[in-house]
Amino acid sequence: MAKIDYSKEAIKLSSKIVKYLNSEFGYSLKEIGELAGGLSESYMSRIKNGKRSFRLAHLIALECNFDESISSFIKDARELY
């Protein structure tokens, strides 16, 4: 069985979530950062470009601000990107 690098998977998934929120809802990186708990636009750019990932607290902030479950974000982002 192949070993999975969960850190890389988290980075890929975070990037997909940002792209999903950007294209499906029209939010800018700055707006997504604010909704994720106050992340800077430059940090959001690093997430979108696959250099960083969201932390659980950021995902919970998105969940609260969108009134949508984390699992729903993940499912939609994986399907579309």
C-alpha positions in Angstrom: 0.0 0.0 0.0 1.4 3.4 -1.0 2.1 5.9 1.8 0.0 9.0 1.6 1.5 12.4 2.3 -1.4 14.0 4.2 0.3 17.4 4.3 0.5 17.6 0.5 -3.1 16.4 0.3 -4.2 19.2 2.7 -2.4 21.8 0.5 -4.0 20.5 -2.7 -7.4 20.4 -1.0 -7.0 23.9 0.4 -6.1 25.2 -3.0 -9.2 23.6 -4.5 -11.4 25.2 -1.8 -10.1 28.6 -2.6 -10.6 28.1 -6.3 -14.1 26.9 -5.7 -15.1 29.9 -3.5 -13.5 32.2 -6.0 -15.1 30.9 -9.1 -18.5 29.7 -7.8 -19.2 32.6 -5.5 -17.1 35.3 -7.0 -15.1 36.0 -3.8 -11.7 37.7 -4.0 -8.8 36.3 -2.2 -9.0 39.1 0.3 -12.7 38.3 0.9 -12.1 34.6 1.4 -9.3 35.4 3.8 -11.6 37.6 5.9 -14.3 34.8 5.9 -11.6 32.3 6.9 -10.8 34.1 10.1 -8.7 37.1 9.0 -6.1 35.6 6.7 -4.1 38.1 4.6 -4.5 38.3 0.8 -0.9 37.2 0.4 -1.5 34.1 2.5 -4.6 33.3 0.5 -2.5 33.6 -2.6 -0.1 31.1 -1.2 -3.0 28.7 -0.4 -4.4 29.1 -3.9 -1.0 28.5 -5.5 -0.4 25.3 -3.5 2.2 26.6 -1.1 0.2 26.6 2.2 -3.0 25.0 3.6 -5.9 26.0 5.7 -5.9 25.0 9.4 -8.9 23.5 11.0 -9.8 26.8 12.6 -9.9 28.5 9.2 -12.2 25.8 7.8 -14.5 26.2 10.8 -14.6 29.9 10.2 -15.6 29.3 6.6 -18.2 26.8 7.7 -19.8 29.4 10.1 -19.7 32.2 7.6 -21.2 30.2 4.8 -23.6 28.1 6.9 -22.3 25.1 5.0 -20.5 22.1 6.4 -16.8 21.6 5.9 -17.5 18.2 4.3 -19.7 20.0 1.8 -16.9 22.4 0.9 -14.5 19.5 0.5 -16.9 17.5 -1.7 -17.8 20.4 -4.0 -14.2 21.5 -4.3 -13.0 18.0 -5.2 -15.7 17.5 -7.7 -15.1 20.8 -9.5 -11.3 21.1 -9.3 
